[in-house]
Amino acid sequence: MPKGWSPMTDDDAREEDPDPLTKQELAEERTDWALERTLLAKQRTFAAWLRTGLASTAVGFGAAQLLGDLEPQWVVKSASALLVLAGAAIFVLGFVGYSDTFRKLRKDGVKGFHPWIVGAVTAAMLLGAGLLLFAVLGE
């Protein structure tokens, strides 16, 4: 037996056991924290979608600039345009995922970035991707 250890009696267990109301409050608090963690995770995931979309559009634009002298031109432009369009699709997928989760969490009272704010960021990214696509195909 370890030093200072003694077996717990039933009376000791009852004294340390919180009343059912306190257990209920603790469970609700843990649930609230879990909902907040879920929202934070979804926000991080949206940021990851944006990073991936930005990388795709940047690679597409960079490929058009660096490989612009290669022949046949249509291959370079097509591949570059495909990468830029893939980036735009990634932006949209990230927005859809965030807004779906936010709507579900909002029913439970969780506050976060409203989907119209995230939609505005997504629209700005799509505008940028459209400009890059114009730059890639317009040359």
N, C-alpha and C positions, 0 to 999 in steps of 0.2 A: 504494500500500500504506500503511495507517495506521501511524503511528509506534509502534514496540514490537511490531508484529505479525510473526509468523513462521509459515510453514506447519507443520502438525503432521505428524510422521512416524508410521509404524506403531508404532514403539517407544514414542513418547509416548502414543499411544492405548491401548496395552496397560497402561501404568503407571497411567493415570487410571481405567481401567475396573475397577469393583469385581468381586470374584469372584462366581460364580453364586449362592452361598449368601447373600451380602449382598443381591443383587438380589431373591432370593426373600423374604428377611426384610422388605425395604423394600416389596415388593408386598403382603405380608400386612398390614403396618402400615397402608398406604394403604387396604386393603380394610376393616380394622377402623375406621379413621377415617370411611370412607364409610358404614359401617353406623351409626356413632354420629350422623353428620350426618343420615341418613335418619330415625332415631328423633327427633332434635331437631326436624326439619321436621314430623314427624307430630304431635309435641306442640304445636307452634305452630299447626298446622292444627286440632287439637282445640280449642285456645283460641279460634281464630277462629270455629269452629262454635258454641261457647258464647256468644261475643259476639253473633253473629248471632241466635241463639235468644233471648237476653236482650233484644235490641233488638225483636224481633218481639213477645215477650210484653209488653214495656213499652209499645209502641205500641198493642197491643190493649187493655191495661188503661187507658192514657191516653185512648184514643178513647172508651171506655165512660164514663169520668168526664167528659170535656169535652163529648161529644156526647149525653149522657144525656137531655137535655131535648128532643131532636129527635123528630119523629114521622115515620114509624111507628117505634115502639120496637124492633120485631123486626128491622129492618134494622140498626140500631146494634148491638144485642146479637149478631146473627149475624156481622156483620163483625168485631166485637171478639173474639168467641169463635173465629172462624176464625184470626185473627192469633195468639191465645194457643195454639191447637192447632198451628199451623204452627211456633211456637217450640218446643213440646214435641217435634214430629217432628224438628226440626233437632237438638235435643239427642241424640235416639236415633241419628240418622244419624252424628253426630260420634263417638259412642261406638263404633258398629259399625266405622267406618273405623279408629279408633285400635286397637281390640282385634284386628282382623284383621292389621294391620301388625305389632303387637307380637308376636303369636304367630309370625309368619314370622321376625322378627328374633331372637326368643328362641332359635330353633333354632340360630342362629349365635353364641349366647352374649352377646348384647347385653342389658344390664340397663337397666331404665327403670321408670316407674310401672306397677305391675301393673294389669291390667284391672279387678280388683275395686276398686281405689282410684278409678280413673276411672269405674267403674260407680257407686260411691257418690256421687261428685260429680254424675253424670248423674241418679241417683235423687233427689238433693236438688233439682236443677233441675226435674225433673218434678213433684216435690211442690209446689214453688213455683208452677209453671205451673198445676197443678191447683187450688191455692188461689186464684190469680188468676182462673181460669176460673169457679170458684164465686162469686167476688166479682162478676164481670161478669154472670153469668147470674142470680145470686140477688137482684139489685136489683129 
